[in-house]
Amino acid sequence: MKRSTLLKLLLFVGAAAGTAKGQVINFHNATQGTIPGYNQLYYGQGAYVDTGNNVWNGFSAATYAGGGPGSTLFYGNNNHYPASGGNPGNPYAAYGSHGTVTGMGPVLFGTGGTIDGSGNPTSVPAGNATSRGFLSPVTLSMNYGFDNGATAGSTLGTPSWLLTSAAVVNGGSPGVGTADNPLGSFTLHHVAAGTYNLFLYGENYDANRGAAFSLAAANGGIPVGGLTSTFNTGNRNSLVLGDNYVEFVGVTPDANGDISGLWGAVSNPISGFSGEGDFNGLQLVVVPEPGAIALLGLGLTGLFLVRRRK
């Protein structure tokens, strides 16, 4: 077979594989208690392993953190990059007077849609990004009590960093609930029609509490293993179903393109603590349509036949 034909077939297989693997958008609580006034951008893998793609969008209720989608994500005191590990590059590009310039071009996080040659933001906010760093229309609304966390003993790029900061509700800060039943709420907006898997993370920085999760009836969703709550066991180094995250499958957006949920307090039988619910963030993964999977299979079959003919 001609080399050009083989290359086209390989491109076909690659495109099919990209379609068949679910697109992912990640959000996490970006405020760490040990560095007041700064957001800490998590980049790494979640329970849904998305190899090579590690972009997470930050949220926070704190005004100093510039909370909300597309908020400025700092890496450390007076720096816009990891103080200990350098800048991982676009779309995490540093910018601003205290940042390290990584070059001009699109910036998916922060107050500017692009950065100029001096590393300063220009234009309008670029918005949120998928795990691959591509712009996404999906936004996140949050309502809860307060942010809490501590970075001691955590390592950037590992689950410990994701689990070390949380959006919290308790009796004194009940969010959308009451003192007797504190609740936090989240809504993903502008979600395209389709079927999704939703990973929800619930752990406090001491890894001894958890959260109880539910989804709006209009969104459906079946909890994997029947688990809708997390009960932290002291583990901060690995992601374990029922320990620090739950997963709902078969989730669909409502007529408005929204996916909504709640989290509340749990009584942790392991630590004995109760009355608090901690939410670290989420991963929304689109489930590939059967046609995309069939397309991938067709491409692989064609490649196999080519190899046999050679």
N, C-alpha and C positions, 0 to 999 in steps of 0.2 A: 504494500500500500504506500501511496505517496506520503512523503513527510508532511506536506501541508494538510492533507486529509487527516492524518493522525493528530496533528496539533489542534485542528478544529475539534476533533473528537475529545481530546483531553480538556480543552476549554469548555466543551459541553458538559463533561462530567464534573468539572470544577464548579460550573454555574449551578448545576443540579444539586451538588453537595451543599453549596451555600444556601440554596433555597430550602433544602430538606432539613438543614440544621436550624433550629428555632432562633429567631431574632430575640435579643435580650435587651431590656432596659433595667438599670439598677438605681435604687435610691437608698441613701443611708443618712442617719443622723450625724451631722458633721461637727458637732461641738464637743470638745473634750474639756473636762473639768480642770485639768492640771495646767492648761494654758488659757486663762481667761482672755476673752477678746479675740480669739483666733479660731478659725475653722480648720479642721484636720481632714484632708481629702484621703479617703480610703481608695486604694486601687489594688485589685487582687481578685481571686476567685471566690465565688460563693458556693452554696450547696449545689447549685446547677453549675457544673464545670463547663466553662466556655473558653477553652484553651486559646491563649493568644489575645484574648479580649478582656480587658480589666477596668473599663471606665465605670465609675459610680458617680451619680449626681447627688449633691448634698442638700440637706434641708435642716432648718433650725428655727426654733421659736424666738431665739434671742435676737434682739435688735442689733446688738454689736456684731452679730455674725452675718448680717445681711441676709437673713433667712429667706427661704423660698427657692423655687427652681432657678437655676442659673446664678445662684449666689456666689460671691467671691470666696474661693476656697484657698485658705492659706495653709502652708505646710509647717510653719514654726514661727517663733518670735521674730518679727521684722523680716521674715523671708517668705516667699511664695513658693517654696520648694522644700523637699525634705532636708532638714538640717544635717542629717546623718547619711543621706543616700543620694543626694543630687536630684536633678529634675529628670523625670522619665520621658520628657519630650511631649510634643503635641499628641493629644489635645490637652495635655496638662501644662502647656507652656506658661512659664512664669512671665509676669509683667508688672509694671508699676515701678515706683521710685526705689523700692527695696528689693525688687525681684532680680532674677538673673535672666537676661535676654537669651532666648533660644532661637530667635529668628522671627521674621515677619510671617504673617499668615493667619489662618482661621484660629480662633480660640473658642472652645466650646464651653468653657467655664469662666465666669467672671462678669465684670461690669461692661466689658467692651466686646463687640463682635469680632474685632481684629486688633492686633497690636502693631504699633508703628516701629520704626527702626530703633527707637530708644526704649522699646519695651513697654510703652504706655498704651492703655486701652483706647480705642476709637470706636466710632459708630454706635450701634445699639447692641444690647445683649444678644448673644448668639442663641441662647436657649439650652435645652437639655440634649443629651447625647445617648445613643445606644451604647452597648458595651464595646462595640467596635470603634466608637468615636465619631459616628455619623450623626448629624442633626436629627432630632426626633421631635414630633409635635406633642408627644405625651408630656403632660405636666402633673404635678402632685399638689393636692391641698391637704393640710394637716390641721388638727385641732386637738390640743392636749395640754397638760399642766406645765411642765418645764423640762429643760434639758439637763442631763446629768451624766458624768463619766469621769474616768481617770485613766491616764495612759501608762501608769506604772506597770512594768512587766509585760507590756504589749510590744509587738513588732510590726512595723508598717508592712503592708502587703500580705499579712497572714490573718486568719480568722480572729486572732486576739485583738487586732485593731478594729475590725468591723464590730466586734461584740463589746468594745470598751466604752461606747457612748450610746445613750438611749434617750428617746422621748418618753417621759414618765407621767403617769397619773397615780394619784393616791388620794386619801381622804381630804387632805388640805388643799390639793390642786386637782379637782376631779375632772377637768376637761369638759366633755359634753355630758358627763354623767352627774352623779350626786356624791356627797361625802360617803354615803353607805355603799354606793356602787360606782366608783370612778371609772370613766371610760375615755379613751382617746379614739379619734376617728381619722381615716385617711380616704382620699378619693383620687383615683387616677383618671384624668380627663383626656379626651381626644384619642381614645384607644380604638384602633381600627377593628371592624367586625372580624370575628374569628374565634378560635378556641385557644385558651391560654392555661399554662400552669403558673401558679403564684406561690412563691416562697416568702414566708414572713418570719422575721428574726426577732426573738424576744429574750434578752438576757441583760442583767445589770452588770456593772463593771466588777462587782464582787462575785458574780456567777453563783448567786444563791437565792434568786427570786424567779422571775419568768413572766408570762403573760398568757391570757386567754383570748383567742381570736375568733372572729366570726365574719362572714361576708353577707352582703345584702342579698335578699331572696332573689332579686332580679338577675343576679350574677351567677346563680347556681354554685357549682363548685363542690367537689367531694374531697374530704380530708384524707390524705394518704395514711393508711393504718388506723383510721378513725381518730387520729390525734389532732386536737384543736388547741391544745395548750402546751406551753413549754414549762418544764420544771428544772431549773438549773441545778447541776450536780457539782459545781465547782470547776467545770471544764471551760477553759477559755481558748484552748489551742486547736480544737477541731470542731467541725460542724456536725452535729448529731441530731437526727430527727427526734422530736419530743423533748430533747434536752435544751437546745437553743434555737430551733426553728421548726416550723410546721409547713406542710405543702398542701395546697388545694389544686386538684386537677379538674379539667372540664369547666373552667371559668370563662364566662362570656360577658362582654360589655353590654350595658342596657341600651335602650333606644337613643340615649343621649351620648353614647360613647364613653360612659363612666363605669368604673369598677370601684366599689366602695366597701369599706370594712370597719370594724371596731376592734379594739383590744381593751382588756380590763385586767383587774388584779387577780392574782391567784394566791392560794395558801400552799406554800411549798412544803410538802411533807418531809423533805430531806433536811432543809435548814430550819424549818419551823417559822420562817418569816411569812407574813401575809400583808394584805392591804395595799399592794403596789403592783402596777403593771408596767413593764419596760419593753419598748419597741425600738429595735436598732435600724430596721429598714426592710427592703423587699427586693425581690427579683421577679419581673414579669417576663415570661417566656412564651412566645407564640408557638403553638403546636402546628407543625407543617401539615398542609392539606395532603390527603392521600395521593393526589395527582403529582405533587412535588416528589414524594417518596418513589412513586412509580417512575418518574422521570429520571431520578438518580439510578434506579435499577436498570432502566433502559440504557443509560449511558455506560454503566459498568459492564453490562452484557455486550455492548458494542465493542468496548475496549478489549474484552476477553476474546471475542471473535477475531479482532485484528491481530492479537498476539498469536492465536492459533494458525491464522493464515500465513504469518511470517514463519 
